[in-house]
Amino acid sequence: MKPSLAAGTTRSSRIVVDRARTIDFMGEQARVYATPMLVQDLEIACRELLLEHLDPGEDSVGTRVEIDHLAATLLGMTVELTVSVVETNGRAVVFEFAGTDGIDAICRGRHHRFVVDVAKTAERLAAKAKKAGL
């Protein structure tokens, strides 16, 4: 991990809410940004920020998400997600995030990620797969 990763490092992403990101269980008129897809987009935004500050062979995994999904965002709207590093402790990184759809604040919360060595992680997963008979 590079020393450039520090509290205050921020990144914003703009995402169009497409059909795959919406709920479908309340009918076509209620196709809104699904919370699980919002969480996925936030995890991706945090990971992309981290990747700018990681060394070759490093990546990160999510370990915790705390989210308030505050408002519905309609199919076709654009959201802006802003993620900021608030704490680093060794390989553990904590983010705060906020999102807006241009009309409403749609989310806020915290996300924790852990920086991993990709090769070592692959070894651990292979060993677990072997134990599981996979």
N, CA, C and O atoms as a GROMACS GRO file, in nm:
protein
  536
    1MET      N    1   0.085  -0.117   0.000
    1MET     CA    2   0.000   0.000   0.000
    1MET      C    3   0.090   0.124   0.000
    1MET      O    4   0.188   0.132   0.074
    2LYS      N    5   0.054   0.219  -0.083
    2LYS     CA    6   0.135   0.339  -0.097
    2LYS      C    7   0.102   0.438   0.014
    2LYS      O    8  -0.010   0.439   0.066
    3PRO      N    9   0.198   0.522   0.051
    3PRO     CA   10   0.172   0.622   0.156
    3PRO      C   11   0.072   0.730   0.112
    3PRO      O   12   0.029   0.810   0.195
    4SER      N   13   0.036   0.733  -0.014
    4SER     CA   14  -0.060   0.834  -0.062
    4SER      C   15  -0.202   0.808  -0.010
    4SER      O   16  -0.287   0.897  -0.016
    5LEU      N   17  -0.227   0.687   0.040
    5LEU     CA   18  -0.360   0.657   0.094
    5LEU      C   19  -0.368   0.712   0.236
    5LEU      O   20  -0.299   0.666   0.326
    6ALA      N   21  -0.453   0.812   0.254
    6ALA     CA   22  -0.465   0.877   0.384
    6ALA      C   23  -0.607   0.927   0.404
    6ALA      O   24  -0.684   0.943   0.309
    7ALA      N   25  -0.639   0.951   0.529
    7ALA     CA   26  -0.770   1.009   0.561
    7ALA      C   27  -0.789   1.136   0.479
    7ALA      O   28  -0.696   1.217   0.464
    8GLY      N   29  -0.908   1.153   0.427
    8GLY     CA   30  -0.939   1.268   0.345
    8GLY      C   31  -0.934   1.240   0.195
    8GLY      O   32  -0.986   1.319   0.116
    9THR      N   33  -0.874   1.129   0.156
    9THR     CA   34  -0.872   1.091   0.015
    9THR      C   35  -1.015   1.063  -0.029
    9THR      O   36  -1.086   0.985   0.035
   10THR      N   37  -1.058   1.126  -0.137
   10THR     CA   38  -1.199   1.121  -0.180
   10THR      C   39  -1.209   1.092  -0.328
   10THR      O   40  -1.122   1.128  -0.407
   11ARG      N   41  -1.319   1.027  -0.364
   11ARG     CA   42  -1.346   0.996  -0.506
   11ARG      C   43  -1.497   0.999  -0.526
   11ARG      O   44  -1.572   0.957  -0.438
   12SER      N   45  -1.541   1.049  -0.640
   12SER     CA   46  -1.683   1.048  -0.675
   12SER      C   47  -1.705   0.967  -0.802
   12SER      O   48  -1.621   0.966  -0.892
   13SER      N   49  -1.818   0.900  -0.807
   13SER     CA   50  -1.859   0.822  -0.924
   13SER      C   51  -2.000   0.862  -0.963
   13SER      O   52  -2.084   0.889  -0.877
   14ARG      N   53  -2.025   0.865  -1.091
   14ARG     CA   54  -2.161   0.891  -1.142
   14ARG      C   55  -2.211   0.764  -1.208
   14ARG      O   56  -2.141   0.703  -1.290
   15ILE      N   57  -2.332   0.725  -1.173
   15ILE     CA   58  -2.390   0.600  -1.222
   15ILE      C   59  -2.533   0.626  -1.266
   15ILE      O   60  -2.611   0.688  -1.195
   16VAL      N   61  -2.565   0.577  -1.385
   16VAL     CA   62  -2.703   0.583  -1.431
   16VAL      C   63  -2.775   0.458  -1.379
   16VAL      O   64  -2.726   0.346  -1.396
   17VAL      N   65  -2.888   0.477  -1.316
   17VAL     CA   66  -2.964   0.364  -1.264
   17VAL      C   67  -3.034   0.295  -1.381
   17VAL      O   68  -3.136   0.341  -1.432
   18ASP      N   69  -2.974   0.184  -1.422
   18ASP     CA   70  -3.030   0.106  -1.532
   18ASP      C   71  -3.126  -0.001  -1.477
   18ASP      O   72  -3.137  -0.018  -1.356
   19ARG      N   73  -3.192  -0.069  -1.565
   19ARG     CA   74  -3.293  -0.169  -1.527
   19ARG      C   75  -3.236  -0.277  -1.433
   19ARG      O   76  -3.303  -0.319  -1.340
   20ALA      N   77  -3.113  -0.320  -1.458
   20ALA     CA   78  -3.051  -0.425  -1.376
   20ALA      C   79  -3.028  -0.380  -1.232
   20ALA      O   80  -3.011  -0.463  -1.142
   21ARG      N   81  -3.026  -0.249  -1.208
   21ARG     CA   82  -3.003  -0.196  -1.074
   21ARG      C   83  -3.133  -0.171  -0.998
   21ARG      O   84  -3.129  -0.119  -0.886
   22THR      N   85  -3.246  -0.205  -1.054
   22THR     CA   86  -3.374  -0.171  -0.992
   22THR      C   87  -3.447  -0.292  -0.936
   22THR      O   88  -3.421  -0.407  -0.972
   23ILE      N   89  -3.540  -0.262  -0.844
   23ILE     CA   90  -3.628  -0.366  -0.792
   23ILE      C   91  -3.734  -0.395  -0.898
   23ILE      O   92  -3.762  -0.312  -0.984
   24ASP      N   93  -3.793  -0.515  -0.891
   24ASP     CA   94  -3.897  -0.550  -0.988
   24ASP      C   95  -4.025  -0.598  -0.922
   24ASP      O   96  -4.123  -0.628  -0.991
   25PHE      N   97  -4.027  -0.607  -0.790
   25PHE     CA   98  -4.138  -0.671  -0.720
   25PHE      C   99  -4.257  -0.580  -0.691
   25PHE      O  100  -4.356  -0.626  -0.635
   26MET      N  101  -4.248  -0.451  -0.727
   26MET     CA  102  -4.361  -0.360  -0.704
   26MET      C  103  -4.417  -0.304  -0.834
   26MET      O  104  -4.493  -0.207  -0.834
   27GLY      N  105  -4.380  -0.366  -0.946
   27GLY     CA  106  -4.433  -0.322  -1.075
   27GLY      C  107  -4.344  -0.221  -1.144
   27GLY      O  108  -4.251  -0.167  -1.086
   28GLU      N  109  -4.376  -0.197  -1.271
   28GLU     CA  110  -4.292  -0.110  -1.355
   28GLU      C  111  -4.286   0.034  -1.306
   28GLU      O  112  -4.182   0.099  -1.319
   29GLN      N  113  -4.395   0.086  -1.252
   29GLN     CA  114  -4.396   0.225  -1.206
   29GLN      C  115  -4.311   0.247  -1.082
   29GLN      O  116  -4.278   0.360  -1.047
   30ALA      N  117  -4.275   0.138  -1.015
   30ALA     CA  118  -4.196   0.149  -0.892
   30ALA      C  119  -4.056   0.090  -0.910
   30ALA      O  120  -3.997   0.042  -0.814
   31ARG      N  121  -4.004   0.095  -1.032
   31ARG     CA  122  -3.867   0.048  -1.054
   31ARG      C  123  -3.772   0.154  -1.001
   31ARG      O  124  -3.751   0.259  -1.063
   32VAL      N  125  -3.714   0.126  -0.884
   32VAL     CA  126  -3.621   0.217  -0.818
   32VAL      C  127  -3.492   0.143  -0.784
   32VAL      O  128  -3.488   0.020  -0.780
   33TYR      N  129  -3.389   0.218  -0.760
   33TYR     CA  130  -3.256   0.168  -0.726
   33TYR      C  131  -3.268   0.071  -0.608
   33TYR      O  132  -3.313   0.108  -0.500
   34ALA      N  133  -3.227  -0.051  -0.630
   34ALA     CA  134  -3.233  -0.154  -0.527
   34ALA      C  135  -3.117  -0.137  -0.429
   34ALA      O  136  -3.004  -0.111  -0.469
   35THR      N  137  -3.147  -0.152  -0.302
   35THR     CA  138  -3.044  -0.136  -0.199
   35THR      C  139  -2.924  -0.228  -0.223
   35THR      O  140  -2.811  -0.181  -0.211
   36PRO      N  141  -2.942  -0.357  -0.256
   36PRO     CA  142  -2.823  -0.440  -0.279
   36PRO      C  143  -2.736  -0.389  -0.393
   36PRO      O  144  -2.614  -0.402  -0.388
   37MET      N  145  -2.797  -0.332  -0.496
   37MET     CA  146  -2.718  -0.278  -0.607
   37MET      C  147  -2.647  -0.149  -0.567
   37MET      O  148  -2.535  -0.123  -0.612
   38LEU      N  149  -2.711  -0.069  -0.483
   38LEU     CA  150  -2.647   0.051  -0.429
   38LEU      C  151  -2.525   0.011  -0.348
   38LEU      O  152  -2.418   0.072  -0.361
   39VAL      N  153  -2.540  -0.091  -0.264
   39VAL     CA  154  -2.426  -0.138  -0.185
   39VAL      C  155  -2.314  -0.185  -0.278
   39VAL      O  156  -2.197  -0.153  -0.256
   40GLN      N  157  -2.348  -0.260  -0.381
   40GLN     CA  158  -2.246  -0.306  -0.477
   40GLN      C  159  -2.175  -0.187  -0.541
   40GLN      O  160  -2.052  -0.187  -0.551
   41ASP      N  161  -2.249  -0.087  -0.584
   41ASP     CA  162  -2.188   0.030  -0.649
   41ASP      C  163  -2.098   0.106  -0.551
   41ASP      O  164  -1.994   0.158  -0.590
   42LEU      N  165  -2.138   0.112  -0.423
   42LEU     CA  166  -2.054   0.178  -0.323
   42LEU      C  167  -1.925   0.098  -0.298
   42LEU      O  168  -1.817   0.156  -0.286
   43GLU      N  169  -1.937  -0.034  -0.291
   43GLU     CA  170  -1.818  -0.117  -0.273
   43GLU      C  171  -1.721  -0.099  -0.391
   43GLU      O  172  -1.600  -0.088  -0.372
   44ILE      N  173  -1.775  -0.095  -0.510
   44ILE     CA  174  -1.692  -0.075  -0.629
   44ILE      C  175  -1.623   0.061  -0.624
   44ILE      O  176  -1.504   0.072  -0.655
   45ALA      N  177  -1.697   0.164  -0.584
   45ALA     CA  178  -1.638   0.299  -0.577
   45ALA      C  179  -1.524   0.303  -0.475
   45ALA      O  180  -1.420   0.364  -0.500
   46CYS      N  181  -1.544   0.238  -0.361
   46CYS     CA  182  -1.438   0.235  -0.260
   46CYS      C  183  -1.318   0.156  -0.309
   46CYS      O  184  -1.204   0.198  -0.291
   47ARG      N  185  -1.343   0.041  -0.371
   47ARG     CA  186  -1.233  -0.041  -0.424
   47ARG      C  187  -1.155   0.036  -0.530
   47ARG      O  188  -1.032   0.033  -0.530
   48GLU      N  189  -1.225   0.105  -0.619
   48GLU     CA  190  -1.156   0.180  -0.725
   48GLU      C  191  -1.068   0.290  -0.666
   48GLU      O  192  -0.959   0.315  -0.715
   49LEU      N  193  -1.116   0.356  -0.560
   49LEU     CA  194  -1.033   0.456  -0.494
   49LEU      C  195  -0.908   0.388  -0.437
   49LEU      O  196  -0.796   0.437  -0.454
   50LEU      N  197  -0.926   0.276  -0.371
   50LEU     CA  198  -0.812   0.205  -0.313
   50LEU      C  199  -0.712   0.162  -0.418
   50LEU      O  200  -0.591   0.176  -0.398
   51LEU      N  201  -0.760   0.110  -0.531
   51LEU     CA  202  -0.670   0.060  -0.633
   51LEU      C  203  -0.570   0.166  -0.679
   51LEU      O  204  -0.458   0.132  -0.720
   52GLU      N  205  -0.609   0.291  -0.673
   52GLU     CA  206  -0.518   0.400  -0.711
   52GLU      C  207  -0.400   0.412  -0.614
   52GLU      O  208  -0.300   0.476  -0.647
   53HIS      N  209  -0.412   0.352  -0.495
   53HIS     CA  210  -0.311   0.368  -0.390
   53HIS      C  211  -0.249   0.236  -0.346
   53HIS      O  212  -0.177   0.231  -0.246
   54LEU      N  213  -0.278   0.128  -0.420
   54LEU     CA  214  -0.224  -0.003  -0.383
   54LEU      C  215  -0.106  -0.038  -0.472
   54LEU      O  216  -0.090   0.013  -0.583
   55ASP      N  217  -0.023  -0.126  -0.420
   55ASP     CA  218   0.092  -0.175  -0.494
   55ASP      C  219   0.049  -0.290  -0.585
   55ASP      O  220  -0.057  -0.350  -0.562
   56PRO      N  221   0.129  -0.322  -0.688
   56PRO     CA  222   0.098  -0.438  -0.772
   56PRO      C  223   0.083  -0.563  -0.684
   56PRO      O  224   0.160  -0.584  -0.590
   57GLY      N  225  -0.014  -0.645  -0.716
   57GLY     CA  226  -0.038  -0.768  -0.640
   57GLY      C  227  -0.129  -0.749  -0.521
   57GLY      O  228  -0.159  -0.846  -0.451
   58GLU      N  229  -0.173  -0.626  -0.496
   58GLU     CA  230  -0.266  -0.600  -0.386
   58GLU      C  231  -0.405  -0.569  -0.440
   58GLU      O  232  -0.420  -0.518  -0.551
   59ASP      N  233  -0.503  -0.601  -0.362
   59ASP     CA  234  -0.643  -0.565  -0.391
   59ASP      C  235  -0.711  -0.551  -0.256
   59ASP      O  236  -0.644  -0.546  -0.153
   60SER      N  237  -0.842  -0.543  -0.255
   60SER     CA  238  -0.911  -0.528  -0.126
   60SER      C  239  -1.041  -0.605  -0.128
   60SER      O  240  -1.098  -0.634  -0.234
   61VAL      N  241  -1.087  -0.638  -0.009
   61VAL     CA  242  -1.215  -0.706   0.009
   61VAL      C  243  -1.297  -0.626   0.110
   61VAL      O  244  -1.243  -0.565   0.202
   62GLY      N  245  -1.428  -0.629   0.091
   62GLY     CA  246  -1.517  -0.562   0.184
   62GLY      C  247  -1.536  -0.647   0.308
   62GLY      O  248  -1.544  -0.769   0.301
   63THR      N  249  -1.544  -0.579   0.424
   63THR     CA  250  -1.563  -0.651   0.550
   63THR      C  251  -1.684  -0.602   0.629
   63THR      O  252  -1.729  -0.672   0.720
   64ARG      N  253  -1.737  -0.485   0.596
   64ARG     CA  254  -1.853  -0.432   0.669
   64ARG      C  255  -1.916  -0.319   0.589
   64ARG      O  256  -1.845  -0.240   0.527
   65VAL      N  257  -2.049  -0.313   0.591
   65VAL     CA  258  -2.122  -0.203   0.529
   65VAL      C  259  -2.230  -0.158   0.627
   65VAL      O  260  -2.308  -0.238   0.676
   66GLU      N  261  -2.234  -0.028   0.653
   66GLU     CA  262  -2.339   0.033   0.734
   66GLU      C  263  -2.403   0.138   0.644
   66GLU      O  264  -2.338   0.236   0.605
   67ILE      N  265  -2.532   0.119   0.611
   67ILE     CA  266  -2.593   0.208   0.512
   67ILE      C  267  -2.731   0.253   0.557
   67ILE      O  268  -2.810   0.175   0.611
   68ASP      N  269  -2.759   0.379   0.534
   68ASP     CA  270  -2.894   0.434   0.541
   68ASP      C  271  -2.933   0.465   0.398
   68ASP      O  272  -2.875   0.554   0.335
   69HIS      N  273  -3.031   0.392   0.346
   69HIS     CA  274  -3.083   0.418   0.211
   69HIS      C  275  -3.200   0.512   0.231
   69HIS      O  276  -3.307   0.471   0.277
   70LEU      N  277  -3.181   0.639   0.197
   70LEU     CA  278  -3.268   0.748   0.241
   70LEU      C  279  -3.382   0.783   0.147
   70LEU      O  280  -3.486   0.832   0.192
   71ALA      N  281  -3.366   0.759   0.019
   71ALA     CA  282  -3.468   0.802  -0.078
   71ALA      C  283  -3.464   0.714  -0.201
   71ALA      O  284  -3.359   0.659  -0.237
   72ALA      N  285  -3.579   0.701  -0.264
   72ALA     CA  286  -3.589   0.622  -0.387
   72ALA      C  287  -3.531   0.701  -0.504
   72ALA      O  288  -3.550   0.822  -0.516
   73THR      N  289  -3.459   0.629  -0.591
   73THR     CA  290  -3.405   0.686  -0.713
   73THR      C  291  -3.465   0.610  -0.830
   73THR      O  292  -3.455   0.488  -0.836
   74LEU      N  293  -3.527   0.682  -0.922
   74LEU     CA  294  -3.600   0.621  -1.033
   74LEU      C  295  -3.508   0.566  -1.141
   74LEU      O  296  -3.396   0.615  -1.161
   75LEU      N  297  -3.556   0.465  -1.210
   75LEU     CA  298  -3.490   0.410  -1.327
   75LEU      C  299  -3.458   0.525  -1.423
   75LEU      O  300  -3.544   0.606  -1.454
   76GLY      N  301  -3.334   0.530  -1.469
   76GLY     CA  302  -3.292   0.634  -1.564
   76GLY      C  303  -3.227   0.755  -1.500
   76GLY      O  304  -3.163   0.834  -1.570
   77MET      N  305  -3.242   0.771  -1.370
   77MET     CA  306  -3.178   0.885  -1.302
   77MET      C  307  -3.028   0.857  -1.286
   77MET      O  308  -2.985   0.742  -1.288
   78THR      N  309  -2.951   0.964  -1.269
   78THR     CA  310  -2.808   0.952  -1.243
   78THR      C  311  -2.782   0.981  -1.097
   78THR      O  312  -2.833   1.078  -1.041
   79VAL      N  313  -2.701   0.895  -1.035
   79VAL     CA  314  -2.661   0.917  -0.896
   79VAL      C  315  -2.514   0.953  -0.892
   79VAL      O  316  -2.434   0.911  -0.976
   80GLU      N  317  -2.479   1.032  -0.793
   80GLU     CA  318  -2.340   1.062  -0.765
   80GLU      C  319  -2.308   1.007  -0.628
   80GLU      O  320  -2.369   1.045  -0.528
   81LEU      N  321  -2.209   0.916  -0.624
   81LEU     CA  322  -2.164   0.855  -0.500
   81LEU      C  323  -2.027   0.911  -0.467
   81LEU      O  324  -1.936   0.905  -0.550
   82THR      N  325  -2.011   0.964  -0.347
   82THR     CA  326  -1.884   1.018  -0.302
   82THR      C  327  -1.834   0.936  -0.185
   82THR      O  328  -1.904   0.921  -0.084
   83VAL      N  329  -1.714   0.882  -0.198
   83VAL     CA  330  -1.654   0.800  -0.094
   83VAL      C  331  -1.526   0.867  -0.045
   83VAL      O  332  -1.449   0.920  -0.125
   84SER      N  333  -1.506   0.865   0.086
   84SER     CA  334  -1.388   0.930   0.145
   84SER      C  335  -1.326   0.838   0.249
   84SER      O  336  -1.395   0.779   0.331
   85VAL      N  337  -1.195   0.828   0.245
   85VAL     CA  338  -1.122   0.753   0.348
   85VAL      C  339  -1.128   0.835   0.476
   85VAL      O  340  -1.095   0.953   0.477
   86VAL      N  341  -1.172   0.770   0.586
   86VAL     CA  342  -1.175   0.839   0.715
   86VAL      C  343  -1.076   0.780   0.814
   86VAL      O  344  -1.042   0.843   0.914
   87GLU      N  345  -1.028   0.658   0.784
   87GLU     CA  346  -0.934   0.595   0.878
   87GLU      C  347  -0.857   0.484   0.807
   87GLU      O  348  -0.913   0.409   0.727
   88THR      N  349  -0.729   0.475   0.838
   88THR     CA  350  -0.650   0.360   0.796
   88THR      C  351  -0.581   0.306   0.920
   88THR      O  352  -0.532   0.382   1.004
   89ASN      N  353  -0.579   0.174   0.931
   89ASN     CA  354  -0.514   0.108   1.043
   89ASN      C  355  -0.446  -0.016   0.987
   89ASN      O  356  -0.507  -0.123   0.979
   90GLY      N  357  -0.320  -0.002   0.948
   90GLY     CA  358  -0.252  -0.111   0.879
   90GLY      C  359  -0.320  -0.133   0.745
   90GLY      O  360  -0.328  -0.042   0.662
   91ARG      N  361  -0.370  -0.256   0.724
   91ARG     CA  362  -0.437  -0.289   0.598
   91ARG      C  363  -0.587  -0.264   0.603
   91ARG      O  364  -0.654  -0.281   0.502
   92ALA      N  365  -0.640  -0.223   0.717
   92ALA     CA  366  -0.783  -0.194   0.731
   92ALA      C  367  -0.809  -0.048   0.693
   92ALA      O  368  -0.739   0.043   0.738
   93VAL      N  369  -0.910  -0.028   0.610
   93VAL     CA  370  -0.944   0.106   0.564
   93VAL      C  371  -1.094   0.128   0.586
   93VAL      O  372  -1.175   0.043   0.550
   94VAL      N  373  -1.129   0.243   0.644
   94VAL     CA  374  -1.269   0.277   0.668
   94VAL      C  375  -1.304   0.398   0.582
   94VAL      O  376  -1.231   0.496   0.577
   95PHE      N  377  -1.419   0.387   0.516
   95PHE     CA  378  -1.472   0.494   0.430
   95PHE      C  379  -1.602   0.546   0.488
   95PHE      O  380  -1.675   0.473   0.554
   96GLU      N  381  -1.630   0.672   0.462
   96GLU     CA  382  -1.766   0.726   0.476
   96GLU      C  383  -1.812   0.757   0.336
   96GLU      O  384  -1.732   0.793   0.250
   97PHE      N  385  -1.942   0.743   0.313
   97PHE     CA  386  -1.995   0.770   0.180
   97PHE      C  387  -2.126   0.844   0.189
   97PHE      O  388  -2.194   0.844   0.292
   98ALA      N  389  -2.160   0.909   0.078
   98ALA     CA  390  -2.287   0.978   0.063
   98ALA      C  391  -2.324   0.972  -0.084
   98ALA      O  392  -2.238   0.966  -0.172
   99GLY      N  393  -2.454   0.974  -0.110
   99GLY     CA  394  -2.500   0.972  -0.248
   99GLY      C  395  -2.618   1.064  -0.267
   99GLY      O  396  -2.696   1.089  -0.175
  100THR      N  397  -2.630   1.115  -0.390
  100THR     CA  398  -2.740   1.201  -0.426
  100THR      C  399  -2.787   1.166  -0.566
  100THR      O  400  -2.709   1.118  -0.648
  101ASP      N  401  -2.915   1.189  -0.594
  101ASP     CA  402  -2.965   1.169  -0.730
  101ASP      C  403  -2.998   1.302  -0.797
  101ASP      O  404  -3.069   1.306  -0.897
  102GLY      N  405  -2.947   1.410  -0.741
  102GLY     CA  406  -2.972   1.543  -0.796
  102GLY      C  407  -3.098   1.607  -0.740
  102GLY      O  408  -3.118   1.728  -0.753
  103ILE      N  409  -3.183   1.528  -0.678
  103ILE     CA  410  -3.303   1.579  -0.613
  103ILE      C  411  -3.296   1.554  -0.463
  103ILE      O  412  -3.322   1.644  -0.382
  104ASP      N  413  -3.260   1.430  -0.426
  104ASP     CA  414  -3.255   1.391  -0.286
  104ASP      C  415  -3.119   1.334  -0.250
  104ASP      O  416  -3.048   1.279  -0.335
  105ALA      N  417  -3.084   1.346  -0.123
  105ALA     CA  418  -2.975   1.266  -0.067
  105ALA      C  419  -3.030   1.124  -0.061
  105ALA      O  420  -3.135   1.102  -0.002
  106ILE      N  421  -2.960   1.029  -0.122
  106ILE     CA  422  -3.015   0.894  -0.129
  106ILE      C  423  -2.950   0.795  -0.033
  106ILE      O  424  -3.010   0.692  -0.001
  107CYS      N  425  -2.829   0.826   0.014
  107CYS     CA  426  -2.765   0.733   0.107
  107CYS      C  427  -2.655   0.802   0.183
  107CYS      O  428  -2.604   0.908   0.145
  108ARG      N  429  -2.619   0.738   0.294
  108ARG     CA  430  -2.502   0.776   0.373
  108ARG      C  431  -2.462   0.654   0.453
  108ARG      O  432  -2.543   0.565   0.478
  109GLY      N  433  -2.336   0.651   0.494
  109GLY     CA  434  -2.294   0.539   0.576
  109GLY      C  435  -2.144   0.523   0.578
  109GLY      O  436  -2.068   0.614   0.546
  110ARG      N  437  -2.103   0.401   0.619
  110ARG     CA  438  -1.961   0.367   0.632
  110ARG      C  439  -1.937   0.231   0.568
  110ARG      O  440  -2.025   0.144   0.567
  111HIS      N  441  -1.817   0.215   0.517
  111HIS     CA  442  -1.778   0.088   0.456
  111HIS      C  443  -1.635   0.057   0.498
  111HIS      O  444  -1.548   0.144   0.494
  112HIS      N  445  -1.612  -0.067   0.538
  112HIS     CA  446  -1.479  -0.112   0.579
  112HIS      C  447  -1.425  -0.207   0.472
  112HIS      O  448  -1.497  -0.294   0.423
  113ARG      N  449  -1.299  -0.190   0.438
  113ARG     CA  450  -1.232  -0.280   0.344
  113ARG      C  451  -1.097  -0.320   0.403
  113ARG      O  452  -1.042  -0.251   0.489
  114PHE      N  453  -1.046  -0.433   0.356
  114PHE     CA  454  -0.918  -0.483   0.402
  114PHE      C  455  -0.830  -0.510   0.280
  114PHE      O  456  -0.873  -0.578   0.187
  115VAL      N  457  -0.709  -0.457   0.281
  115VAL     CA  458  -0.616  -0.474   0.169
  115VAL      C  459  -0.552  -0.612   0.181
  115VAL      O  460  -0.501  -0.650   0.287
  116VAL      N  461  -0.555  -0.687   0.070
  116VAL     CA  462  -0.502  -0.824   0.070
  116VAL      C  463  -0.396  -0.840  -0.039
  116VAL      O  464  -0.392  -0.766  -0.137
  117ASP      N  465  -0.311  -0.938  -0.016
  117ASP     CA  466  -0.216  -0.983  -0.118
  117ASP      C  467  -0.292  -1.085  -0.203
  117ASP      O  468  -0.337  -1.188  -0.152
  118VAL      N  469  -0.306  -1.058  -0.332
  118VAL     CA  470  -0.388  -1.141  -0.420
  118VAL      C  471  -0.337  -1.286  -0.424
  118VAL      O  472  -0.417  -1.379  -0.416
  119ALA      N  473  -0.207  -1.305  -0.436
  119ALA     CA  474  -0.151  -1.441  -0.445
  119ALA      C  475  -0.175  -1.520  -0.316
  119ALA      O  476  -0.213  -1.637  -0.320
  120LYS      N  477  -0.152  -1.456  -0.202
  120LYS     CA  478  -0.174  -1.524  -0.073
  120LYS      C  479  -0.322  -1.556  -0.054
  120LYS      O  480  -0.357  -1.662   0.000
  121THR      N  481  -0.408  -1.467  -0.096
  121THR     CA  482  -0.552  -1.492  -0.086
  121THR      C  483  -0.592  -1.611  -0.172
  121THR      O  484  -0.672  -1.695  -0.129
  122ALA      N  485  -0.538  -1.619  -0.292
  122ALA     CA  486  -0.567  -1.732  -0.380
  122ALA      C  487  -0.521  -1.864  -0.316
  122ALA      O  488  -0.590  -1.965  -0.326
  123GLU      N  489  -0.407  -1.862  -0.251
  123GLU     CA  490  -0.357  -1.982  -0.182
  123GLU      C  491  -0.452  -2.024  -0.069
  123GLU      O  492  -0.485  -2.141  -0.056
  124ARG      N  493  -0.495  -1.927   0.011
  124ARG     CA  494  -0.588  -1.958   0.122
  124ARG      C  495  -0.720  -2.013   0.069
  124ARG      O  496  -0.775  -2.107   0.127
  125LEU      N  497  -0.770  -1.956  -0.037
  125LEU     CA  498  -0.896  -2.002  -0.094
  125LEU      C  499  -0.883  -2.142  -0.153
  125LEU      O  500  -0.974  -2.224  -0.142
  126ALA      N  501  -0.770  -2.170  -0.216
  126ALA     CA  502  -0.747  -2.304  -0.272
  126ALA      C  503  -0.741  -2.407  -0.160
  126ALA      O  504  -0.794  -2.518  -0.173
  127ALA      N  505  -0.676  -2.372  -0.049
  127ALA     CA  506  -0.669  -2.464   0.064
  127ALA      C  507  -0.807  -2.488   0.124
  127ALA      O  508  -0.839  -2.601   0.162
  128LYS      N  509  -0.888  -2.385   0.132
  128LYS     CA  510  -1.024  -2.400   0.185
  128LYS      C  511  -1.109  -2.485   0.090
  128LYS      O  512  -1.186  -2.570   0.135
  129ALA      N  513  -1.095  -2.463  -0.039
  129ALA     CA  514  -1.169  -2.543  -0.138
  129ALA      C  515  -1.133  -2.689  -0.126
  129ALA      O  516  -1.219  -2.776  -0.136
  130LYS      N  517  -1.005  -2.716  -0.103
  130LYS     CA  518  -0.960  -2.855  -0.088
  130LYS      C  519  -1.024  -2.918   0.035
  130LYS      O  520  -1.072  -3.032   0.029
  131LYS      N  521  -1.026  -2.845   0.148
  131LYS     CA  522  -1.090  -2.895   0.270
  131LYS      C  523  -1.238  -2.920   0.250
  131LYS      O  524  -1.294  -3.014   0.307
  132ALA      N  525  -1.302  -2.836   0.168
  132ALA     CA  526  -1.445  -2.846   0.144
  132ALA      C  527  -1.478  -2.951   0.038
  132ALA      O  528  -1.595  -2.982   0.016
  133GLY      N  529  -1.375  -3.006  -0.026
  133GLY     CA  530  -1.398  -3.105  -0.130
  133GLY      C  531  -1.447  -3.045  -0.260
  133GLY      O  532  -1.516  -3.112  -0.338
  134LEU      N  533  -1.412  -2.920  -0.283
  134LEU     CA  534  -1.458  -2.852  -0.406
  134LEU      C  535  -1.350  -2.853  -0.512
  134LEU      O  536  -1.370  -2.800  -0.622
   0.00000   0.00000   0.00000
